[in-house]
Amino acid sequence: MFKEDAMKTDQELFDELTFYTLAHGDPAFIHQNVVDAFAAQHADESSKPIYVVFALVGLYLCVEKGFTGKQAQKAHMQLAKRRRNWVKPPLPADRGVVGIADVVAAGPGEERDAMIHRWCASAWKAWSGSRQQIVDLVRVELGVE
């Protein structure tokens, strides 16, 4: 990590990473993975349930079901049309061993893209206590087994 990156807030790093992912051009839409991982790691008591649930749905679909970011985004759109009441899972104390600073520190291209996937896996693992809630929701609302 560059010295100046160590002084940036996570939000500033997210903004920088967002620029990278939106300019990426990959049809898999890796940007959605970044949005979901960041949301899962930064959710707090004041976060709206939909913010947390959608992040976890995206992480579950990508990490365990092999969905692309684009497919996860479409799942979010389907969920938004079907359901209005969301139950926020309990917030875990640990949010994963990989963070946004690790992602930004990785070199652009394949190295950073691979780190984004490791970040997603790390964030999803941190929320393992809520896995069954998300699996059930995805099965019932989206028909994904």
N, C-alpha and C positions, 0 to 999 in steps of 0.2 A: 504494500500500500504506500502511496506517495504521502509525504509528510502533510501536504495540504488536505488530502483526503481524510486523514486522522482527525482533522479539526472540523470536518463537515458533519452536520446533523444527519440522522437517518433520512429525514425528509429531503434534504439537499441531495443525498446520494440517490434516493428514489427518483427525484426529478432528473438527475443525470442519467440514470439507468433507463428511465422512461424514454428519454430522447434516443438512446441507443436502440431500444427495442422497437420503437415506432418507426425508426428509419431502417430497420433490419431488412424488410422486404421478404422474409421467409413466410410462405403461405401457412405454415403451422401456427403463426401468430404467437410467438414466444412472449409477447407483451402481456398476455392474459396470465401466464404463469407468474410473472413478476408481480402483477397486481394482487394475485391471490396469495402468494407467499408473504408479501409485505403486509397485507391485511391480517393474515393469520398471526404474524409475529408482533404486530403492533396493536391488536385489539385490546381494549381495556373495558372497565366497567361501564364507561359511557358509550361504548360502541353499540350501534344499533344491531339487533339480532340478524337482520338480513345481511349486513356487512360481514359478520362472522360466518354465518351459514354458507353464503355464496363462496367465500374464500375457501372454506373447508370442502365444499362440493367440488370446486375446481381442482383443488389439490388431490382429493381422492380420485377423481376421474383421470387426472393426468398421471399420478404416481402409480396407482394400482390397476387402472383399466387401460392405460396406454393412450388416452385421448390426447389430441393436440390442444394447444391453447385455443385454436379456432373452434374445435368441437366443444371445449369447456365453455367458451363464450356462448355458443348456441344453446347449451344446456342451461346456462344462467337465464337466457331469454325465455326459454320454455318454462322454467320455474317461475319467473316473474309474472307470466300470464296465468299460471295455474293456482297459485297459493298466495295468501296475504299474511297469514299469521306464522311467524317464525319463532322458534324457541332457541335462544342463545345457549350454546353449550357452556359448561363451566370453564372458566379460563384456567389453563395450566400455568403453573409457576415457571416452568422451563419452556422456552419457545424454539429450541433447536440449537444445534452447535454451529450451523452455518448461518451467517447473517448477510445483510445487504453489503456491508463493507467488504466482505470476502468476495462477493460477486463483482463489485466494481474494481477490486484490486486485480482480478483475473484479466488477462489480455483480451481485447476485443476479438470476436470471431469464435472459432470452435471452443477455445478455452473458456471464454466467458459463458457461452451457451451451455456448455457442460456444467459449469458452476451453477447456473440458474437451475438446472435440473436437480443438482445436489441440494441446492437451497430448498427447493420444493419438497424433496424427500425428507429433509431434516425438519422442516416446518410441519409437515404432515405427521411425522413420527411423534413430534412433541404433543400433538393433539390426539394421540392414540386412545386416550380415555373416552373420546367422543366418536370414535370410529363407527360403532354400531348405530348410533343416532343418524349419522350421515349416510351409511350404507342403506339403512331402512328408508330414509327419505328419498334417496336416489332410486331405489327399487320401486317404491310406491308412486312417486311423482313423475319419474322419467322412464320407468320400465327397464332400467339397466340392472342386470343381474351380475 
